[in-house]
Amino acid sequence: MLTLVGMYTRRLGRREGDPTPRRNDWAIGTTLLFMTFGIVVSDIRLAEAGTDVSPAIGWLLVLVLALLMSVDVDREHSWQRDGGKLTGTKRLLVGIVLPDTFALVIYTVYQVQKG
């Protein structure tokens, strides 16, 4: 469900007449990490008084690092190149599958750890 929300967020954010391939809409790793960040912040805010929130603070730090890594990969490695020139198409493995999987794993581990 989280993946579909992220994909539709990307898809609805497209400009009219955007010529980039639709497969780019599935490159939502960074979006998923931001959603997870929001979930962790919400969990901290909703924590009852006296509850130890230090694990959640640790998760926020992990997510900030993951977000920076995700943006770096997106800018430097995820786009197809044509003779060294960037195209408007994401690479399938490095630009879509791996970042999305990485973000979903982080989300899943957080949810399992949270209980």
MDAnalysis code that builds the backbone (N, CA, C; Angstrom):
import MDAnalysis as mda
import numpy as np

u = mda.Universe.empty(345, n_residues=115, atom_resindex=np.repeat(np.arange(115), 3), trajectory=True)
u.add_TopologyAttr("name", ["N", "CA", "C"] * 115)
u.add_TopologyAttr("resid", np.arange(1, 116))
u.add_TopologyAttr("resname", ["MET", "LEU", "THR", "LEU", "VAL", "GLY", "MET", "TYR", "THR", "ARG", "ARG", "LEU", "GLY", "ARG", "ARG", "GLU", "GLY", "ASP", "PRO", "THR", "PRO", "ARG", "ARG", "ASN", "ASP", "TRP", "ALA", "ILE", "GLY", "THR", "THR", "LEU", "LEU", "PHE", "MET", "THR", "PHE", "GLY", "ILE", "VAL", "VAL", "SER", "ASP", "ILE", "ARG", "LEU", "ALA", "GLU", "ALA", "GLY", "THR", "ASP", "VAL", "SER", "PRO", "ALA", "ILE", "GLY", "TRP", "LEU", "LEU", "VAL", "LEU", "VAL", "LEU", "ALA", "LEU", "LEU", "MET", "SER", "VAL", "ASP", "VAL", "ASP", "ARG", "GLU", "HIS", "SER", "TRP", "GLN", "ARG", "ASP", "GLY", "GLY", "LYS", "LEU", "THR", "GLY", "THR", "LYS", "ARG", "LEU", "LEU", "VAL", "GLY", "ILE", "VAL", "LEU", "PRO", "ASP", "THR", "PHE", "ALA", "LEU", "VAL", "ILE", "TYR", "THR", "VAL", "TYR", "GLN", "VAL", "GLN", "LYS", "GLY"])
u.atoms.positions = np.array([
    [0.820, -1.186, 0.000],
    [0.000, 0.000, 0.000],
    [0.874, 1.264, 0.000],
    [1.919, 1.246, 0.824],
    [2.818, 2.393, 0.897],
    [3.451, 2.667, -0.468],
    [3.795, 1.605, -1.187],
    [4.389, 1.746, -2.515],
    [3.409, 2.390, -3.490],
    [2.161, 1.968, -3.459],
    [1.157, 2.547, -4.356],
    [0.906, 4.021, -4.048],
    [0.871, 4.368, -2.776],
    [0.697, 5.771, -2.402],
    [1.864, 6.603, -2.944],
    [3.065, 6.090, -2.784],
    [4.244, 6.799, -3.290],
    [4.224, 6.954, -4.800],
    [3.826, 5.886, -5.507],
    [3.785, 5.939, -6.965],
    [2.748, 6.948, -7.440],
    [1.563, 6.924, -6.832],
    [0.537, 7.874, -7.245],
    [0.901, 9.306, -6.876],
    [1.630, 9.488, -5.801],
    [2.119, 10.816, -5.456],
    [3.020, 11.340, -6.559],
    [3.933, 10.497, -7.011],
    [4.821, 10.882, -8.106],
    [4.043, 11.127, -9.393],
    [3.125, 10.224, -9.682],
    [2.371, 10.312, -10.934],
    [1.510, 11.578, -10.979],
    [0.835, 11.883, -9.882],
    [-0.018, 13.062, -9.851],
    [0.787, 14.361, -9.830],
    [2.045, 14.274, -9.457],
    [2.906, 15.448, -9.435],
    [3.543, 15.765, -10.779],
    [3.275, 14.967, -11.796],
    [3.850, 15.204, -13.122],
    [3.214, 16.426, -13.771],
    [4.015, 17.156, -14.521],
    [3.484, 18.272, -15.300],
    [2.693, 17.728, -16.484],
    [1.744, 18.508, -16.953],
    [0.992, 18.133, -18.154],
    [1.956, 18.015, -19.327],
    [1.839, 16.928, -20.067],
    [2.680, 16.731, -21.243],
    [4.101, 16.311, -20.922],
    [4.379, 15.888, -19.710],
    [5.717, 15.449, -19.328],
    [6.113, 14.256, -20.192],
    [7.203, 14.360, -20.968],
    [7.560, 13.285, -21.898],
    [8.360, 12.133, -21.271],
    [8.715, 12.233, -20.003],
    [9.527, 11.171, -19.406],
    [8.724, 9.879, -19.304],
    [9.423, 8.740, -19.368],
    [8.730, 7.443, -19.327],
    [7.964, 7.234, -18.019],
    [6.854, 6.527, -18.116],
    [6.021, 6.242, -16.944],
    [6.751, 5.381, -15.918],
    [7.735, 4.620, -16.357],
    [8.437, 3.776, -15.380],
    [9.155, 4.622, -14.341],
    [9.464, 5.872, -14.670],
    [10.083, 6.766, -13.689],
    [9.169, 7.008, -12.497],
    [7.848, 6.840, -12.698],
    [6.898, 7.034, -11.595],
    [7.118, 6.026, -10.479],
    [7.750, 4.902, -10.792],
    [8.000, 3.865, -9.784],
    [9.279, 4.118, -8.991],
    [10.034, 5.139, -9.324],
    [11.258, 5.482, -8.589],
    [10.864, 6.295, -7.357],
    [10.437, 5.603, -6.315],
    [9.845, 6.268, -5.153],
    [10.595, 6.011, -3.853],
    [11.829, 5.557, -3.949],
    [12.596, 5.245, -2.747],
    [12.678, 6.414, -1.775],
    [13.011, 7.601, -2.284],
    [13.127, 8.773, -1.422],
    [11.769, 9.156, -0.833],
    [10.716, 9.046, -1.630],
    [9.366, 9.340, -1.140],
    [8.990, 8.399, -0.003],
    [9.312, 7.115, -0.149],
    [9.010, 6.139, 0.901],
    [9.799, 6.446, 2.174],
    [11.040, 6.889, 2.012],
    [11.837, 7.236, 3.190],
    [11.245, 8.452, 3.909],
    [10.777, 9.437, 3.145],
    [10.125, 10.595, 3.777],
    [8.840, 10.180, 4.490],
    [8.079, 9.257, 3.904],
    [6.863, 8.767, 4.570],
    [7.223, 8.069, 5.877],
    [8.268, 7.261, 5.847],
    [8.704, 6.563, 7.054],
    [9.181, 7.561, 8.100],
    [9.891, 8.591, 7.664],
    [10.325, 9.653, 8.573],
    [9.115, 10.266, 9.272],
    [8.071, 10.557, 8.516],
    [6.847, 11.112, 9.092],
    [6.191, 10.175, 10.084],
    [6.227, 8.883, 9.795],
    [5.660, 7.889, 10.717],
    [6.426, 7.885, 12.030],
    [7.765, 7.939, 11.950],
    [8.580, 7.933, 13.168],
    [8.323, 9.205, 13.985],
    [8.271, 10.350, 13.322],
    [7.981, 11.602, 14.034],
    [6.611, 11.515, 14.709],
    [5.645, 10.969, 14.004],
    [4.302, 10.803, 14.572],
    [4.338, 9.876, 15.780],
    [5.085, 8.790, 15.688],
    [5.185, 7.860, 16.813],
    [5.813, 8.531, 18.032],
    [6.804, 9.385, 17.804],
    [7.431, 10.108, 18.923],
    [6.416, 11.065, 19.552],
    [5.692, 11.758, 18.711],
    [4.712, 12.736, 19.213],
    [3.574, 12.068, 19.982],
    [3.177, 10.886, 19.540],
    [2.065, 10.186, 20.180],
    [2.486, 9.323, 21.369],
    [3.794, 9.255, 21.624],
    [4.274, 8.441, 22.742],
    [3.747, 8.992, 24.062],
    [3.350, 8.096, 24.928],
    [2.838, 8.504, 26.232],
    [3.978, 8.999, 27.112],
    [3.638, 9.840, 28.049],
    [4.637, 10.384, 28.970],
    [5.349, 9.245, 29.693],
    [6.648, 9.369, 29.803],
    [7.433, 8.356, 30.490],
    [7.907, 7.238, 29.571],
    [7.449, 7.223, 28.329],
    [7.872, 6.201, 27.374],
    [9.245, 6.564, 26.826],
    [10.110, 5.572, 26.713],
    [11.454, 5.792, 26.172],
    [11.371, 5.950, 24.654],
    [11.685, 7.139, 24.165],
    [11.633, 7.393, 22.723],
    [13.019, 7.400, 22.089],
    [14.048, 7.021, 22.846],
    [15.404, 7.042, 22.288],
    [15.568, 6.117, 21.075],
    [14.911, 4.929, 21.021],
    [15.022, 4.143, 19.786],
    [14.452, 4.887, 18.572],
    [13.367, 5.602, 18.757],
    [12.771, 6.355, 17.654],
    [13.687, 7.496, 17.218],
    [14.365, 8.127, 18.172],
    [15.330, 9.181, 17.829],
    [16.461, 8.575, 16.999],
    [16.904, 7.386, 17.377],
    [17.912, 6.667, 16.589],
    [17.429, 6.398, 15.173],
    [16.151, 6.014, 15.054],
    [15.572, 5.781, 13.732],
    [15.547, 7.061, 12.902],
    [15.281, 8.196, 13.533],
    [15.312, 9.457, 12.793],
    [16.701, 9.724, 12.220],
    [17.725, 9.443, 13.006],
    [19.094, 9.629, 12.520],
    [19.403, 8.678, 11.365],
    [18.968, 7.427, 11.483],
    [19.157, 6.453, 10.399],
    [18.437, 6.928, 9.142],
    [17.230, 7.446, 9.309],
    [16.458, 7.908, 8.160],
    [17.074, 9.133, 7.505],
    [17.636, 10.045, 8.278],
    [18.310, 11.203, 7.687],
    [19.490, 10.729, 6.843],
    [20.282, 9.792, 7.355],
    [21.395, 9.240, 6.590],
    [20.886, 8.530, 5.335],
    [19.837, 7.733, 5.471],
    [19.268, 7.017, 4.324],
    [18.742, 7.994, 3.273],
    [18.117, 9.076, 3.715],
    [17.619, 10.087, 2.777],
    [18.765, 10.745, 2.013],
    [19.835, 11.081, 2.709],
    [20.988, 11.678, 2.031],
    [21.592, 10.707, 1.023],
    [21.696, 9.432, 1.404],
    [22.214, 8.417, 0.481],
    [21.299, 8.266, -0.727],
    [19.999, 8.272, -0.490],
    [19.031, 8.113, -1.563],
    [19.115, 9.257, -2.568],
    [19.224, 10.465, -2.072],
    [19.340, 11.624, -2.961],
    [20.643, 11.554, -3.754],
    [21.723, 11.143, -3.101],
    [23.009, 11.018, -3.789],
    [22.932, 9.987, -4.915],
    [22.360, 8.833, -4.632],
    [22.224, 7.797, -5.663],
    [21.335, 8.303, -6.795],
    [20.262, 8.985, -6.438],
    [19.355, 9.498, -7.459],
    [20.046, 10.500, -8.374],
    [20.859, 11.352, -7.816],
    [21.521, 12.386, -8.629],
    [22.675, 11.841, -9.448],
    [23.400, 10.857, -8.924],
    [24.645, 10.430, -9.563],
    [24.564, 9.130, -10.352],
    [23.681, 8.221, -9.969],
    [23.765, 6.877, -10.534],
    [22.485, 6.332, -11.150],
    [21.351, 6.946, -10.916],
    [20.097, 6.295, -11.281],
    [19.618, 6.583, -12.703],
    [20.238, 7.506, -13.403],
    [19.768, 7.875, -14.740],
    [20.549, 7.169, -15.834],
    [19.847, 6.777, -16.879],
    [20.519, 6.204, -18.045],
    [21.303, 7.297, -18.745],
    [22.377, 6.895, -19.382],
    [23.215, 7.851, -20.101],
    [23.317, 7.435, -21.565],
    [23.412, 8.424, -22.408],
    [23.586, 8.198, -23.836],
    [24.858, 8.929, -24.245],
    [25.950, 8.170, -24.346],
    [27.230, 8.784, -24.683],
    [27.715, 9.752, -23.623],
    [27.440, 9.454, -22.349],
    [27.843, 10.309, -21.244],
    [26.830, 11.383, -20.891],
    [25.844, 11.591, -21.755],
    [24.816, 12.603, -21.508],
    [23.613, 11.944, -20.834],
    [23.092, 12.593, -19.794],
    [21.938, 12.056, -19.083],
    [20.697, 12.053, -19.961],
    [19.908, 10.976, -19.843],
    [18.621, 10.916, -20.519],
    [17.533, 11.170, -19.484],
    [16.295, 11.158, -19.877],
    [15.190, 11.365, -18.943],
    [14.635, 10.067, -18.400],
    [15.384, 8.971, -18.566],
    [14.905, 7.649, -18.166],
    [15.734, 7.104, -17.010],
    [15.043, 6.611, -15.999],
    [15.718, 5.986, -14.854],
    [16.228, 4.596, -15.246],
    [17.383, 4.225, -14.718],
    [17.868, 2.855, -14.874],
    [16.977, 1.958, -14.025],
    [16.621, 0.806, -14.550],
    [15.661, -0.057, -13.869],
    [16.193, -0.561, -12.528],
    [17.381, -1.138, -12.502],
    [17.887, -1.738, -11.265],
    [18.366, -0.678, -10.272],
    [19.295, 0.170, -10.696],
    [19.919, 1.140, -9.789],
    [19.013, 2.341, -9.525],
    [18.147, 2.682, -10.449],
    [17.314, 3.860, -10.297],
    [15.938, 3.602, -9.722],
    [15.460, 2.344, -9.829],
    [14.099, 2.061, -9.369],
    [14.071, 0.915, -8.360],
    [14.502, -0.265, -8.761],
    [14.333, -1.462, -7.932],
    [15.119, -1.374, -6.624],
    [16.416, -1.098, -6.687],
    [17.226, -1.079, -5.461],
    [16.821, 0.026, -4.483],
    [16.627, 1.282, -4.935],
    [16.202, 2.305, -3.972],
    [14.838, 2.008, -3.340],
    [13.896, 1.501, -4.136],
    [12.571, 1.181, -3.596],
    [12.657, 0.040, -2.591],
    [13.438, -0.982, -2.924],
    [13.608, -2.123, -2.017],
    [14.281, -1.681, -0.723],
    [15.325, -0.871, -0.837],
    [16.038, -0.340, 0.327],
    [15.067, 0.404, 1.253],
    [14.228, 1.264, 0.684],
    [13.276, 2.032, 1.485],
    [12.219, 1.139, 2.124],
    [11.737, 0.148, 1.386],
    [10.736, -0.767, 1.943],
    [11.317, -1.625, 3.058],
    [12.578, -2.009, 2.930],
    [13.243, -2.785, 3.991],
    [13.365, -1.935, 5.254],
    [13.774, -0.683, 5.105],
    [13.882, 0.196, 6.273],
    [12.520, 0.366, 6.943],
    [11.484, 0.609, 6.151],
    [10.131, 0.753, 6.691],
    [9.702, -0.519, 7.431],
    [9.930, -1.676, 6.819],
    [9.517, -2.952, 7.414],
    [10.263, -3.226, 8.719],
    [11.578, -2.998, 8.715],
    [12.371, -3.234, 9.929],
    [11.894, -2.309, 11.048],
    [11.611, -1.049, 10.716],
    [11.110, -0.131, 11.741],
    [9.792, -0.645, 12.326],
    [8.871, -1.047, 11.468],
    [7.568, -1.517, 11.939],
    [7.697, -2.787, 12.787],
    [8.581, -3.705, 12.376],
    [8.780, -4.931, 13.158],
    [9.413, -4.605, 14.504],
    [10.417, -3.723, 14.498],
    [11.095, -3.343, 15.741],
    [10.141, -2.645, 16.695],
    [9.247, -1.864, 16.123],
    [8.291, -1.101, 16.938],
    [7.307, -2.042, 17.639],
    [7.050, -3.152, 17.000],
    [6.165, -4.143, 17.610],
    [4.800, -3.961, 17.196],
])
